[in-house]
């Protein structure tokens, strides 16, 4: 049995969505980062960077959500093209885009725009501008592809949970119609809904206004 140590954040939801889509049996354990549970000695044995998510699978222990997605894709044989194929590298470049840009920059955006509004006009403008730029990159790509590549993959699982906080980023999804189309299609998948609500149910998936 896989044990997922997680919290209700985009990085945590990447992995729970993947597990649900792959149909792998797992147990979700809450690590409440609001209570600093990620710093407990037992959790640090699994995740030395004291960040969620982390997982154990028999004798295997992993941290870093991207590595976990790749591990689960190999384990299940699903949602990852054959290694070395063009589609594999297309998927990988978007995985790296998420981990290097779409995640960290959007995290900064909602740090300043949602949690610390009014403390730094410069920071709010800087990260809101970058958030809009990144949504634009994704929108232009999805204008030519149904998913991040030509089929649903772990790259979608990596990117979608960050887009699910579009309200925190002060993003109007209607300005990015291809992102909106992709986002709503995936939000309607039962496995995404189940994964979104792990390790605890804090409400329904946010949906953009219909215009």
C-alpha positions as CSV (number, residue, x, y, z in Angstrom):
1,X,0.0,0.0,0.0
2,X,1.3,3.4,-0.9
3,X,1.1,6.0,1.8
4,X,0.9,9.6,0.7
5,X,1.8,12.3,3.2
6,X,0.2,15.5,2.0
7,X,-1.8,18.6,2.6
8,X,-4.4,20.6,0.6
9,X,-1.9,22.5,-1.6
10,X,-1.2,22.3,-5.4
11,X,1.9,20.2,-4.9
12,X,0.1,17.8,-2.7
13,X,-2.9,17.5,-5.0
14,X,-0.6,16.7,-8.0
15,X,0.1,13.3,-6.4
16,X,-3.3,12.5,-5.1
17,X,-4.9,13.2,-8.5
18,X,-2.3,11.0,-10.2
19,X,-3.0,8.2,-7.7
20,X,-6.7,8.4,-8.4
21,X,-6.3,8.5,-12.1
22,X,-3.9,5.6,-12.1
23,X,-6.1,3.5,-9.9
24,X,-3.3,2.7,-7.4
25,X,-4.4,1.9,-3.9
26,X,-3.1,4.3,-1.4
27,X,-3.7,5.8,2.1
28,X,-3.5,9.6,2.5
29,X,-2.1,11.0,5.8
30,X,-2.5,14.6,6.7
31,X,0.6,16.7,7.3
32,X,-0.8,20.0,8.5
33,X,1.7,22.6,7.4
34,X,-0.3,25.3,9.3
35,X,0.7,23.5,12.5
36,X,4.3,22.9,11.3
37,X,3.8,19.1,11.2
38,X,6.2,19.0,8.3
39,X,9.0,19.6,10.8
40,X,8.4,16.5,12.9
41,X,11.3,14.1,13.2
42,X,9.2,11.2,11.7
43,X,8.2,13.2,8.6
44,X,11.8,14.4,8.1
45,X,12.9,10.8,7.8
46,X,10.8,10.7,4.6
47,X,11.1,14.3,3.4
48,X,14.5,15.8,4.4
49,X,13.5,19.1,2.8
50,X,10.6,19.3,5.2
51,X,8.0,19.9,2.5
52,X,4.9,18.0,1.5
53,X,4.1,15.8,-0.4
54,X,6.1,12.7,0.3
55,X,5.2,9.0,-0.1
56,X,6.3,5.6,1.0
57,X,5.8,2.4,-1.0
58,X,7.2,-0.6,0.7
59,X,10.9,0.2,1.2
60,X,10.8,3.2,-1.1
61,X,10.5,6.7,0.3
62,X,10.2,9.7,-2.0
63,X,9.9,13.5,-1.7
64,X,9.6,16.1,-4.4
65,X,6.3,15.9,-6.3
66,X,7.8,15.7,-9.8
67,X,9.9,12.7,-8.9
68,X,6.8,11.1,-7.3
69,X,4.7,11.6,-10.4
70,X,7.4,9.9,-12.5
71,X,7.7,7.1,-10.1
72,X,3.9,6.5,-10.1
73,X,3.7,6.7,-13.8
74,X,6.4,4.0,-14.2
75,X,4.8,1.9,-11.5
76,X,1.4,2.0,-13.1
77,X,2.5,2.1,-16.7
78,X,0.1,5.0,-17.3
79,X,0.2,8.7,-18.3
80,X,3.8,8.8,-19.5
81,X,5.0,8.2,-23.0
82,X,7.9,5.7,-23.7
83,X,11.2,7.0,-22.4
84,X,13.3,8.7,-25.1
85,X,10.4,9.3,-27.5
86,X,9.6,12.8,-28.7
87,X,6.4,12.8,-26.8
88,X,8.3,11.9,-23.6
89,X,10.6,14.9,-24.0
90,X,7.7,17.2,-24.9
91,X,6.0,16.1,-21.6
92,X,9.2,16.5,-19.6
93,X,9.9,20.1,-20.8
94,X,6.4,21.1,-19.6
95,X,7.0,19.3,-16.3
96,X,10.2,21.3,-15.9
97,X,8.3,24.5,-16.8
98,X,5.8,23.8,-14.0
99,X,8.5,23.1,-11.4
100,X,10.7,26.0,-12.4
101,X,8.1,28.6,-13.2
102,X,4.4,28.0,-13.0
103,X,4.5,26.6,-9.5
104,X,7.1,28.9,-7.8
105,X,6.0,32.1,-9.5
106,X,2.3,31.5,-8.8
107,X,3.2,30.6,-5.2
108,X,4.8,34.1,-4.9
109,X,1.7,35.6,-6.6
110,X,-0.7,34.3,-4.1
111,X,1.7,34.9,-1.2
112,X,1.6,38.6,-2.0
113,X,-1.8,39.0,-3.6
114,X,-3.9,36.9,-1.2
115,X,-2.1,36.6,2.1
116,X,0.0,39.8,2.2
117,X,-2.0,42.2,0.2
118,X,-1.0,45.8,0.7
119,X,2.5,45.0,2.2
120,X,4.4,45.5,-1.1
121,X,3.0,47.2,-4.1
122,X,6.1,46.3,-6.1
123,X,5.9,42.6,-5.2
124,X,2.2,42.4,-6.0
125,X,2.7,44.0,-9.4
126,X,5.8,41.9,-10.2
127,X,4.2,38.6,-9.5
128,X,0.8,39.4,-10.9
129,X,2.4,40.4,-14.1
130,X,4.4,37.2,-14.2
131,X,1.3,35.1,-13.3
132,X,-0.5,36.6,-16.3
133,X,2.5,36.0,-18.5
134,X,2.7,32.3,-17.5
135,X,-1.0,31.8,-18.0
136,X,-0.5,33.3,-21.5
137,X,2.3,30.8,-22.2
138,X,0.0,27.9,-21.2
139,X,-2.9,29.4,-23.2
140,X,-1.0,29.6,-26.4
141,X,0.2,26.1,-26.0
142,X,-3.2,24.7,-25.3
143,X,-4.6,26.4,-28.4
144,X,-2.8,23.7,-30.4
145,X,-3.0,20.7,-28.1
146,X,-5.9,19.0,-26.2
147,X,-3.7,18.4,-23.2
148,X,-0.2,19.4,-22.3
149,X,0.8,16.8,-24.9
150,X,-1.5,14.9,-27.2
151,X,-2.9,12.8,-24.5
152,X,-3.5,13.1,-20.7
153,X,-0.2,12.8,-18.9
154,X,1.5,13.5,-15.6
155,X,2.3,16.9,-17.0
156,X,-1.4,17.8,-16.7
157,X,-1.4,16.4,-13.2
158,X,1.5,18.7,-12.3
159,X,0.2,21.9,-13.9
160,X,-3.6,21.7,-13.2
161,X,-3.6,22.0,-9.4
162,X,-1.7,25.3,-9.7
163,X,-4.2,26.7,-12.1
164,X,-7.0,25.7,-9.7
165,X,-5.9,28.6,-7.5
166,X,-6.6,31.1,-10.3
167,X,-8.6,33.2,-8.0
168,X,-5.7,33.6,-5.6
169,X,-3.6,34.8,-8.6
170,X,-6.3,37.3,-9.5
171,X,-6.6,35.7,-12.9
172,X,-9.7,36.0,-15.1
173,X,-9.9,32.6,-16.8
174,X,-12.0,34.1,-19.5
175,X,-8.9,36.0,-20.7
176,X,-7.3,32.6,-21.3
177,X,-9.9,30.6,-23.1
178,X,-7.8,27.6,-24.0
179,X,-6.6,27.2,-20.4
180,X,-10.2,27.5,-19.3
181,X,-11.3,24.8,-21.7
182,X,-8.6,22.4,-20.5
183,X,-9.1,23.3,-16.9
184,X,-12.9,22.7,-16.9
185,X,-12.5,19.4,-18.8
186,X,-10.1,18.0,-16.2
187,X,-12.1,19.4,-13.3
188,X,-15.1,17.4,-14.5
189,X,-13.1,14.1,-14.3
190,X,-14.2,12.1,-11.2
191,X,-10.6,11.2,-10.4
192,X,-9.6,14.8,-10.3
193,X,-12.5,15.6,-8.0
194,X,-11.5,12.8,-5.7
195,X,-7.8,13.7,-5.7
196,X,-8.5,17.4,-5.1
197,X,-10.2,16.4,-1.9
198,X,-7.2,14.6,-0.4
199,X,-6.0,14.4,2.3
200,X,-9.1,16.3,3.5
201,X,-12.1,17.8,1.8
202,X,-11.9,21.6,2.0
203,X,-14.5,22.3,-0.6
204,X,-15.4,21.9,-4.2
205,X,-13.0,22.6,-7.1
206,X,-13.1,26.3,-7.9
207,X,-14.8,27.0,-11.3
208,X,-14.4,30.2,-13.4
209,X,-17.3,32.4,-14.2
210,X,-19.2,31.4,-17.4
211,X,-19.5,34.2,-19.9
